[in-house]
Amino acid sequence: MPLNPQTQYTVAYEKQELRLLTGSCSYMYIDLDEPRVGVSSTSDLRFQGSCSSNPSTLRVDEATAATAETATLTPQDCAERIRTGPLGEDASVPVRQGVVMCIVTSRTEAQTQGISQKMVLLEVRAVGSDGTVNVMVTAWHIPK
């Protein structure tokens, strides 16, 4: 089903806090269907710890995403952001407090697992001095 302003979403989960921490230049994989941190390499999002002078980043793996200015978006707002300004292939988003992303989870992975695809709103809430990143995620089921 194409995403559009008339799509009817239902909440999958709300305001789940995830804690991301990995070694320098190392990766951690995130599945946003559950949500779960530390999954195998088949994931929606990849967190990379800071590397040399480069900050930590979030990179979309098996999903589609866009950045946003506020965490008060509806799933319809997110669909519009993704339609009009998706992140390009292999794009990385530097992690800093206040970063907001809209993410559509992998259709292929959802079909494989027999679950609904999700629209996810992710907000970076805090970045600790030790490199720990706290994110808040809310997800809605995308109708089949």
Buried (B, 14 or more C-beta within 10 A) or exposed (E): EEBEEEBEBEEBBEEBEBEBBBEEEEBBBBBBBBBEBEBEEEBBBBBBBBEEEEBBBBBBBBBBBBBBEEBEBEBBBBBBBBEEEBBEEEBBBEBEEEBBBBBBBBBEBBEEEEBBBBBBBBBBBEBEEEBBBBBBBBBBBBEE
